[in-house]
């Protein structure tokens, strides 16, 4: 999900190959209609707006369009990055525009755990607005689906999904500030309670010495995806600047976990505690939905996408 320059919610329908706008002209908290901005795309996922352009990250390339927020029409397609690693076990590509006006693109691994041939896998890659100047910004991030900048800073934060088949509780999932040039361990090691632990299959003490521990760890297999820093004025003041994280939920844990929204409370810009914020998508072993992304809307509400129920929820405060 993303907000266009007028504050209209725009969403990608990855499996359907579409990008939609969901205008709420009467301000009643419900979309008036669904406007198809783009169609026939190859697994579109990441969306970003900058200086009159809409950027769309397909699984194997990045597209740029002239965008009119009044008409919600995108035109004049330009392929600015043609050769992103396509498909694989983690095929979505998320992108954000940084305060430096450059594009930051997350590329997940092709596998559960392996040594990738393409160094852009399991990394965040940076590009100039025209797609030139490719640089590996950070590596060792197995699947950083959610990336965003903390408002008012140059800090890039990300969610990350750990590997499978090490039991119900390893390795922890995490949210972290991503440092330029940082290496975050995968596939050679992972962090557990702040300690870097060699992976049982690809463990490398030499490489693990260079790995950075994340800021916040939580239950393994929760599958954190989207995240947002709350910047609205509709929640109580203590919520401002907090991080909200969408947990997609486990698929192979003996006792299911996740399927909810977390709130990470910050103090002086550093995580102080983690607590559940919204739940109910999982009752026992029965799931009714799987949260994917979370976004602060123009109206100060939180918007949460659900790719199982095919819905977007609006959470407001009264």
N, C-alpha and C positions, 0 to 999 in steps of 0.2 A: 504494500500500500504506500501511497505518497499523496501529498497535497499539491495541487497545481497552484499557480500564482494567485488565483482568486480564492484559494482555500477549499476547492472542490476535491472530494476524495476520489482518487484514481487507483484502480486495482488491476493487477495482472491475473488472468485466468490461465495458469501455466499449462495444464493438460489441454485446455481448449484453444490455446494459441491466440488469446485475445487480450486486449487492454480496454478496460471500461472506465467511464466516468460516472459517478453517482451523485448528481447535484441534489442539493436540498434547498431549493429556492425560497420556500416558506419558513425555513428555520425550525421545523417541528421535530427535528431529530430523526427523520426518516427520509430515505432517498425518494425523490419524486419519480425518477425513471432511471433506466440504464442506457447510457449512450456508448455505442461501440466506437472507440477511437481508432483501434487497429485490429486487424484480423489476419488469419493465415500466417501467424508467426511460429517460430520454432522454439517451443517451450520458453516463452517470455517469463521473466521473474522480476529482476531488479528494475526499478523505475526511479528517475530523478529528473528534476527541472533546474534549468540554469539559463539565464539570459535569453529567454525566448525559445529555448529548445527543450524538447522532451527526449531523454535518453532511455533506451530500453535495452536490457541485457537479456539476449537469448542464451541458449545453452552454449553456443559456439561463436558468438560475435556480439558486438555492441552497435546498436543503431541510433541514429540521431535524426530528429524531425523538427521542423518548424512547428510551433504549437501556439494556437490562439485560445486563450482561456475563456474568452467570451463565447465562442462558438464550440469549443471543445473539439476542434479539428486539428489533426496532425497531418503534415504534408512534407513533401520534399525529403524523402528518405535518403540518408547518407550512411553508408557502412563505415564506421570509423575504426573498428577493430574487427578483423576478419578471421582471426585464427585462435580464438580462445579454445582451450581443451574442451572438446564436446563430450556430452553424455557422461557415462561412468556411473559408479554407485551413487555419487552425489552430483546431480546434473544441473541444479539451479545455480544461477549466477546473480549475486546481489551487488548493487552498486549505490554509492552515495557520492555527493559532491562535497569536497572538503572546503574549509575556510580559505585554502590556497587556490580554490576554483579548479582543482584537479579532480579526476575521477578515481575512486577507490573501488576495486572490484574483488569480491571474494570468490575463490574457486575451490570447491571441495575436492577431497581425494577421490580416486577412481575405485577404491577398494576399502575393505575394513582396515587392514593393516598391510602395508607393502612399501617397497622403495619405488617411488614414482620415477619414470623416465623424464616426464615434463616437469621442470622445476616450478612451474606456475601452479601445479596441483598442490592442495593443502596449503594455500597461501593467500595473501591479499596483495593484489597487483595495483600499481598506480599508473595512470596515464594523464597526459595533457588533455585539455578539452577536445582537441581534434583527433585523439587516439594515438598520437605519437608519444615518444619518450617513455616506453614501457620500462618499469622498474619494479623489482620484487620489494615490496614494502615490509612484509613480515612473512615468516615461514613456520612450518611445524604446526599449523592449525588444521586439524583433520577435516572439519566442516564448519566453518564460521558463517552460518547462514545469516545471522543478524550482525550488521555493522552500522554504527552511527557515531557522529561527533557530539561530544558534550557541549551544549550551547555556550557560547562565549569563550570557548577554549579551542586549542588545536588538538585536543585529546580524542583519539579514535578508540572506541570501545566495541567489543565483539562478544557474541556468544560462541561456544564451541561444543561440539558433540564428540565425546570420547569413543574409543573403539568398543567392539562387542566381544563376547565369548571369554571374558575373564570373571564371570560370576555376576551375581545380582548387584554388587556394590562397588565394582571397580571397572574402569577408573571413574572418578568423579567428573560430572559435567562442570562447566564453569563460564563465568563472565569476567572479562578482563580488559584493562586498558592495553591497547596494542602499541608497542613502541616501534619506531622505525628501526629496521634492521634486526628486530627481535626474533629469536627462535623459540618456539613454544613446545618442542619436544617430539611431536609425532613424526615418524613411527617408532622412534628409538626409546622414548620414555614418556612418562606422564606424571602429573602432580597429584599427590595424595596428602591432604592436610598440610599443604605447603612444602612438602618434601618431594624432591624429584626422584622417581622410582624407575629403574630400567624396565623396558617392556620385555616380557618373557620370550617373545619371538624375535625381536629385532634389537634388543638391548645393546647399547653402546655407551660404556662409561665415558669415553672421550667426548662423544656428542652430547651426552646428558649434562656434562659440566657447563655447557653453554646454554642450556635450556632455562627459560624464565618461568617462575611460578606465577599462576594467575591471581587476580585480586579476590575473587569469590568462588568457592567451590560449593556444589550441592549434589543431591542424590544422583548416582549414576543412572544412565538410560532414561532420564527425564526428557531428553531431546529439546534443549532450548533453541528456539529459532529467532523470532523477531524481538527487538528491544527498543525502548524509547525513553528519553529523559522527559519527565513531565514538566511542561512549561506553561500550562494553562493557569487560569485564575478562578476556576470553578470548584476546585478541591480545596480543602483547608490548607493554610500556609505550610504546614509541616510536610506536605506532599510535594511541594515545588522542588524540582531538581532531582527527585528520586528516580531510580531506574525501574521500569516495569518490563518484565520478561515473559514471553509466551512459551510455555512448555507444551510441545506437541504430544508428548507421552511415549511410553515404552512400547516396544513391539515384541520383545522376547524375554522380558523379565518374568520370573515365576510369580511374583506379585506385582501387578501393574502399578506404575508410578507416573507422575507428571499430570498432564491433562488439566492445567490450571495456569493462572497468572501469578508470578512472584513480584513482590515489591522489595527492592534493595534500597535501604535507607542509607544516605550518604551523610557524613559529617566532615566538614572541611574538604569536600571533594573525594573522601575516601569511604569505602563501604563500611558501615557500622554493624548492620544486621540484615538478615533476610527473613521475610515472612510471607505467608500465603496472602494473596489479595483477592482473587476471585477463583472459584472452583465450582464443581457440580457437573462437569463433563464426564466424570467417571464415578459410577456408583457400583461398588464391589468390583466385578470384572466387566460390567456393562458400560460401554462408552457411548455417549451421545454426540460427541464432537471432539475435534483436536485443534486447539489454538495454534495459529501459525505466526501472525504478525500482530503488533500492537503499535498504535500511533496516537499522538496527541492531536486532536482535531482543532480546527480554527475556533470552534465554540468552547474549547476547554475540556470537552469530554474525552474519554479514552475510547478508541475504536479497536476492536479485536476481530480478526478474520479467523474463520473456521473452515478448513478444507474438507471436512467430513460431512458436516451439516450443510455446507454451501451457503453460509450466512456470515454477515458482519454484525457484531453486537456493539451497541453504544452504551458506555457506562458513565453515568453522570452522578453528581452529588447533590443531595437535598438535605 
